[in-house]
């Protein structure tokens, strides 16, 4: 079985809004490396109960 990686931007105050977190070059590099290792991408909408 292949590993499943989950990624979400969360600030120290618990904010999950990707527009509220400034991304620097290191964060973009890290995210790009994770995407390069992915066999598939699941892109969806809301995560709700």
N, C-alpha and C positions, 0 to 999 in steps of 0.2 A: 504494500500500500504506500502511496506517495504522500509526503507531508502536505498538510493544508496550512497555508499562512493567511492570517487575517490582519489587515492594516487599517487603522483609523487615526486621524489626527486628534489628539486630546491635549489641551493645555493643562498646566499645573492646577488651575482652578476648576477643572472638570469640563471646560467648554469643548464641545465637539464640532464647532462650526469651522470648516476648513478655510473660510474666508477671513477668520479672525486670528489665524496663526501665521505670523510671517515666516516664510520659508527661505532659508539661506542655501548656499551652494552645497553644503554638506548634507542637508536634508534631501535635496533633490537628487544628489548622487546616491544616497542610501536607498531612496524609493526606486530609482532607476535600476539599481542592482537587484532589488527584490523582484521587479517586473521582468528583468532579463532571465531570472531563474524560474519563472512561472511556466508551467505547461499549459495553463488555461487561466482565463480571467473571468470572474463572476461579477458582473456590474449590475447592481440593482438599485431599487429605490429605498423605501423605508424599512427599518428594522423595528417592528412593533410586536407587542405581545398579543 
